[in-house]
């Protein structure tokens, strides 16, 4: 796996993991403020979610990298 392919795979994995992590711990406020969407989370904690996403995506990418470079699964015909 070349470095461009590795970055592209990490980018796709990161976005996929982000969409899995976003709902974690999200609760709508009991009494939303005027002008606030009813489903908007009270405390989104987006920084923590980005950090968790980065770590989980790195682990998933490492597993993908090891599978590709080990030859366990051949991507050549």
VOPAGU-2260 file (C-alpha; in pm, 1 decimal, decimal comma):
REM VOPAGU-2260
SITE   aa  ch    i         X         Y         Z
SITE  UNK   A    0       0,0       0,0       0,0
SITE  UNK   A    1     148,1     331,8    -106,6
SITE  UNK   A    2     131,9     643,4     109,1
SITE  UNK   A    3    -134,5     809,6    -109,4
SITE  UNK   A    4    -353,8     500,4     -87,2
SITE  UNK   A    5    -289,7     481,8     286,5
SITE  UNK   A    6    -401,8     842,9     335,6
SITE  UNK   A    7    -709,2     787,9     119,7
SITE  UNK   A    8    -806,1     475,7     314,8
SITE  UNK   A    9    -753,2     656,9     647,1
SITE  UNK   A   10    -970,1     947,1     525,9
SITE  UNK   A   11   -1256,9     712,9     434,1
SITE  UNK   A   12   -1222,1     515,4     757,9
SITE  UNK   A   13   -1210,9     838,1     965,3
SITE  UNK   A   14   -1535,9     970,6     815,7
SITE  UNK   A   15   -1708,2     634,7     856,2
SITE  UNK   A   16   -1604,1     614,0    1221,5
SITE  UNK   A   17   -1709,1     976,6    1279,9
SITE  UNK   A   18   -2064,7     902,1    1171,1
SITE  UNK   A   19   -2067,1     601,6    1405,5
SITE  UNK   A   20   -1933,5     807,2    1699,2
SITE  UNK   A   21   -2146,6    1121,8    1659,4
SITE  UNK   A   22   -2460,1     984,6    1831,2
SITE  UNK   A   23   -2268,2     865,3    2141,2
SITE  UNK   A   24   -2385,1    1053,5    2449,2
SITE  UNK   A   25   -2606,4    1295,4    2258,0
SITE  UNK   A   26   -2919,6    1395,1    2443,5
SITE  UNK   A   27   -3163,1    1669,1    2351,9
SITE  UNK   A   28   -3212,6    1932,1    2623,9
SITE  UNK   A   29   -3523,7    1899,7    2835,5
SITE  UNK   A   30   -3624,5    2258,1    2757,7
SITE  UNK   A   31   -3468,9    2383,2    2432,8
SITE  UNK   A   32   -3391,4    2752,6    2405,3
SITE  UNK   A   33   -3597,8    2959,5    2162,3
SITE  UNK   A   34   -3462,8    2926,9    1809,0
SITE  UNK   A   35   -3278,7    2602,8    1889,0
SITE  UNK   A   36   -3365,3    2289,4    1692,7
SITE  UNK   A   37   -3557,7    2037,6    1902,7
SITE  UNK   A   38   -3316,2    1755,3    1822,9
SITE  UNK   A   39   -2993,5    1951,4    1878,4
SITE  UNK   A   40   -2778,6    1797,6    2152,9
SITE  UNK   A   41   -2738,5    1989,3    2477,7
SITE  UNK   A   42   -2362,9    1920,3    2500,7
SITE  UNK   A   43   -2227,3    1787,0    2170,1
SITE  UNK   A   44   -1865,6    1744,5    2299,0
SITE  UNK   A   45   -1743,3    1746,1    1939,5
SITE  UNK   A   46   -1374,7    1778,3    2034,9
SITE  UNK   A   47   -1387,7    1456,8    2236,7
SITE  UNK   A   48   -1571,2    1284,2    1952,7
SITE  UNK   A   49   -1304,3    1395,5    1702,8
SITE  UNK   A   50   -1033,5    1259,3    1934,0
SITE  UNK   A   51   -1212,2     924,6    1977,4
SITE  UNK   A   52   -1273,0     909,0    1601,3
SITE  UNK   A   53    -904,8     969,9    1528,0
SITE  UNK   A   54    -788,1     697,4    1767,2
SITE  UNK   A   55   -1044,7     439,1    1653,2
SITE  UNK   A   56    -978,1     518,9    1285,2
SITE  UNK   A   57    -603,3     476,1    1342,7
SITE  UNK   A   58    -659,5     130,0    1495,2
SITE  UNK   A   59    -893,1      27,0    1211,1
SITE  UNK   A   60    -646,7     163,8     952,3
SITE  UNK   A   61    -361,8     -28,7    1115,2
SITE  UNK   A   62    -562,3    -351,5    1094,0
SITE  UNK   A   63    -638,7    -282,5     725,6
SITE  UNK   A   64    -271,7    -201,6     661,3
SITE  UNK   A   65    -153,6    -522,9     825,9
SITE  UNK   A   66    -402,3    -732,3     627,6
SITE  UNK   A   67    -301,7    -570,3     297,6
SITE  UNK   A   68      74,4    -591,8     354,4
SITE  UNK   A   69      70,9    -944,0     501,2
SITE  UNK   A   70     -67,1   -1096,2     183,5
SITE  UNK   A   71    -342,7   -1266,3     382,4
SITE  UNK   A   72    -585,9   -1131,5     126,7
SITE  UNK   A   73    -455,5   -1087,1    -225,9
SITE  UNK   A   74    -578,2    -779,9    -408,9
SITE  UNK   A   75    -397,5    -880,5    -726,1
SITE  UNK   A   76    -557,7   -1099,3    -991,1
